[in-house]
């Protein structure tokens, strides 16, 4: 596996001296459960564990390796196993506040180029939630793409699209049906070798179905939404990095029921700066918009 196809940058190595790099296998975290990790390297996938010495050396939980991180592995001298020896500096990280009253950061993924914000054209659709997702993406200076899924469920795709356009100026919007395979090529257009794309959205919006379409086979488990309220069931339970055969990297995530921003405020400022600039432009041109629905 060519590390460049996994978004490796040689500048990462500048953070270590030659002695530190000796006998170290480089790789990127694709999955983890507790202290047990899956890491893709130039020699293939390796299993690794996070040693207690690493945990004892960190100051906060957000320093623990997550999906998308570049790590250095070292083989244990006595057994055929790898330990994570270090985490390379992150280009960025997507995170949120943990659900509930506790003030703690929960990492979603790291080293991200683009974020597919997936929503569905049914009762799950919520412009305010999309605003919060956009603020997260702007915060890490990644490229957002809004994916409007389940166009087969409505006869009024244009109305939904216009609502989103009024909220997010100059953000690409793609309308698809992942289940029916409609307009999937409009999504794959954004996928490139070496580019890391994270999918975010509520349960049941069709993230896993979309990934299956992009892969061309059923890899991710999918579940039907409840017909009573269109709420999805939690099918994806862990974060996972998936390498597409033709190039490109996708990171799938469990559906987010409660989205509270973990942010310095820059992403929110960026979002409302766009809205303010659009408002000024409309005022200058004496144009009028319908009030944004809640």
N, C-alpha and C positions, 0 to 999 in steps of 0.2 A: 504494500500500500504506500503510495507516494504521499508523504506528509503534507505537501503543498495542496493536494486535493482536499485535505481536511482543514484548510485555512491556517496552516503553520506559517509563522513568520520568523525568519532567522534572527530578527531583533530580540526575540524572546531569550535567545541564548546569551545576549549581552548582560543579562542579570546574574550570570553565574561565571565563575572562573573555571579554568581547565580541570583543576583537581576535583571540583564539585561535579563536573560533567562526566567524569570517568566512570565507566561501568554502569551508566544510567541509560535506561531504555525510555525513549520519549513516546508519549501517547496522549490520546484525548478521551476523556470520560464519556462513555455512551450510556451508562446506566449504573445505578447503585441502590443498594438496600442496606441501610445502616452503615456498618464499616466495610461492607463487601462491595467491590466495584468491578465493572467491566470496562476495559480500556482498549481502544483500537490503536495499534502501533504499526510501524512499517513491516513488522513480522507477523501481523495478524492480531486477532483479539486475544487479550490476556486477562486473567482474573487477578485481582489484587485486593489487599486489605489495607486499612488505615491503621497504622500502629499507634499504641497508646502514647508513644513519645511525641508523635505529631499532635495528637489531641491536647497533650499537656503544654505544648509550645504556643498554642494560639490564644488570642485574647477574646474572641467572640465567635459565635456559631457561623457567621457568614464567611469565615475563613476556611471552613470545611469544604473540601472539593465537591463540586456539583457537576451536573451534566453540562458538557461544553467546555469544561476546564482542560487546559493543557497541564499534564503532570509528568514528573520524572519517576520512573519505576526502578527499583533495585531488587535483584533476586536475593532471596535469603540464602546465606552460605550453606546451611545445613539441610534445607528442604526445598523441593521444587515449587516455590511460591514467590510471589512478588509483593513488595510493600510499596506504598506511595511515599516517596521520599520528599517531594516538594511539589508545590503548585506554582506555575508560572504566573506573572502578573496578568490580570484580566484586562482585555480591551474595554469591556463594559460588562454589566450584569443586569439582568432583569429580575426584579424582586418586588415583593408586596409585603404589607404588614400582615402578620399572622391573624387568623380569624379570632374574634373575641376581644376582651379588654386588654390582654397582654401586649405590651409595646415591644415587639421583636420582629426582626427582619426575616422573611422567608425567601430564600433564593429560588428562582424558577429556572434560570439557565444563564450561561455566560458566553462571552465572545461571539456576539450576535451581529449580523449584518442587516437583517430584515425581519419584520414581524408580520405574519398574516393574522389579522384580527378577524376571526370568523364569527358571524352571527347568522341567524336564520330568520326568514321572512314569515314569522308566525308570532305567537304571543310572547316569544322570548325577545323579540326585537325591542331595543331600548336605546334611544339616542344618547341619553345621559351616561349609560354604561360604556358606550363607544367612546365618549369623551374621556372617561377615566382611563380606558385602555390607551388612547392616543397620548395622554399625558405621560403614561409609563414609557411609551416608545420614544417620545421626544426627549425624555429625561436621559436616556442612554444613547441618544443621537443615532438611532437606527432608522431605517426606512420603513414606514408603515404601509401596508396594503390592506384595505378593508374588503373582505370576502363575504358577499351576501349569498348565503346558501339557501337551498330549498325553493328555488324559483318555480318549481313544479307545484308548490302549495298555494300559489297566489296568482291572480290574473292582473295584479296591479304592481308589477315590479318597478315601473317608472316612478310611482309615488314614493316607494321606499327609497329609491335611489336619490330622488330629489331631496328628501329629508336629510340623508347623509351628506350630500353635496353642500347643503346649506351650513352644516355643522363643521365639516372638515375641508377647508379650502385647499385645493391642489394635492389632495391625497388620492392615489389611485383607488378605484372602486371596481371590483369584479363581481358580476352576478352569475351564479352557477347553480346547477343541481348536481351535487356529488353522487347522490343515489342513482340518478338517471344518466350520469356521465355527460351532462350538458355544459359546454364552455370550459371544460377542464384545461384545454390548451391555453386559455387566457390566464390561468394560474401558472401553468408550467413555463410560460413565457418569462417569469421572474426568477426561475431556478437556474443557477449557473454553477459550474464546477468551482469548488472552493468557497462558495457562499453559504453561510449558515442562516437558516430561516427557522424561526420559532412560531408555532401555532398556539394562539391563545383564544379563549372563549368559554362560554358556559357549557355545562353538560348538555348533550343532545343536539348541539348545533351542527354536528357532522364533521368534526376535525378528523376523526379516525377514518371515516368513509372517504374523505378527500385524500388522505394519505394512501389508502388502498388504491384509489383511482390513479394517483401519480405513480405508484409502484407497479401497477398492472396486475396485482394479485392480492388476495385477502390475507394481509399480515396482521392488521390491527382488529381486535374484537370490536364489534359495533352492536348497538342495541336500539330498539325502537323507542321513540318518545311516547309518553302517555297521551292518549287521545283526549283526555279530559282537560289538560292544561298545557300540553306541548312541552312539559318538563322532561328533560333527559335523565337517564340513569347513569351513574358513574361506571363506565365500562373501562376506560383507561385509568389505571390506578397508580402508575408510576411514570416519571419523566424518562423519555428515551430518545436517544439520538439515532437517526436512521440515515444511512448513506444510500442515495439513489444510484441505480446501476449506471445511468448516463451522466452522473455527476450531480453535485449539489447535496446539501445536508439539511435534513428536517429534524426538528425537535418537537415531539408531541408532548402534550401536558394533560393532566387530569382537568376536568371542567372546574372552573372557579365559580363557586356559588356566591361568595362574599368577597368583593374586591375593594380593599382599602389600600390606598397608595402608600408606598414607602419611598418618599421623594424629598428632594431638597427644594422643590417648588419650581425648578427651571422648566420642567416639562409642562406644568400647568401654565406658566408664563408664556411659553412658546405657543401653546394651543390658543390661549385667549388673545395673544398678539395677532395671530392669524385672523381671529374673529373680529377684533377691533379694526384691523386694516381693511377687512372686507366691508365692515359697517361704514367706515369713513369713505370708502370708494363709492358705496351705494348712496350715501348722503350727498357726495359731490355730484353724482350723476342723477340725483333726484329719483332714485329708484326705490321701490318698496318691496318688502318680503312679508309673507305671511308669518305670523308668530310661530316660533318653534314649538312643536308639541312636547309635552313632558314624557 
